[in-house]
Amino acid sequence: MFLKKLRIVSNASRNIKKLTSLWLERKNFKQLTWRKYSNAGRNDSGRVVVWTKSSLKLKLIRPLINYSMRSNIMSTITTFKLIPFQNKLVSLSFLASGGVTYLPATDLFKIFGFIYFSPKLTGLNSYLTEPSLFLLFSIKRLSKVSLLELFPGAGIQYARSSGTFARLIKLDFNTHTALLQLPSGVRKTFSIYSLASLGQVALKSKRLLTNTKSGYWRSFGVKPIVRGVARNPVDHPHGGRAKSIKYPRTPWGKTTKFK
C-alpha cells in the first residue's frame, strides 16, 4: 500500500492524495487467469453452430497454475480457489518480492501459511514446521510426496491430481537417481534434484465423486448431442446412408474443414 497523488483538475486537488495498492491496480502483475477460445463447432463465418460438452468448461475463466515454482523467495498463502468441473484446489500465494501466483495445494497448505523452496533441511526449517517444496535427496525414505517433476526444470508432471501421492522408495547417490512408486503402482526413476512437495494433493475425497449417471452433466445445463451420421438426410448433411459428404459440415451444410 502506498500514497498516490491524484490528477490535478483544480486548485483544491493539488494536495489530495489517495491510498492505493499495486494489487488493486494490477498493472505490474501478469494475468493470473486465462480463457481458452476454441474454433470447434464453428462454420466458415465463425458462428457457433455445434455445442459440445466441453464448451461449458471452455467458457469459464481458469486460474493459471504455476507448475514450476523454484523461487527462493518466501511466499504467503492468502486464499484458496476451487476450479469447477476439475475438483482441483489451488492457493493464491503472495511472494515477498511482490509477485503473485497460483500454486497447486497439498494437504499441508494452510491459510496464512508460508511456502518456500528449500534445497536442504537446514536453517529455516528449524523455525517452520511444515515446509512445502523440497529436492528429492533431502526427503526421508518412504515419505508421502506429491507434485513431482521428472528432472530439474521440467515442471510438475506426476502425482498432481487431487488426493494422489507417491512413495519415495530409495535414493541412489552414485547415479543421482531416486526410485518412487507412483499412484498407479508403477515404479519410476526420478532425478534426486527434482522438485517435490511433502504430503498428498488436497481434496482426497475426489475419488468419492462419480458421474456414472446420465443426468450428471444435465445438472450443469449440458444437453446430450445427437451425432450427424445418426440423423436423417433432411436433418443433417451427414445423415442417411449416402456417403456423398467427403468432409465434415455443419447442420446447415457449410464446411468446417477449410477455415
Secondary structure, 3 states (H helix, E strand, C coil): CEEEECCCCCHHHCCCEEEECHHHHCCCCCCCEECCCCCCCECCCCCECCCCCCHHHHCCCEECECCCCCCCCCEEEEEEEEECCCCEEEEEEEECCCCEEEEECECCCCCCCEECEECCCCHHHHCCCCCCEEEHHHCCCCCEEECECCCCCCCCCECCCCCCCEEEEEEECCCCEEEEECCCCCEEEEECCCEEEECCECCHHHHHCCCCCCCCCHHHCCCCCCCHHHCCCCCCCCCCCCCCCCCCECCCCCECCCC
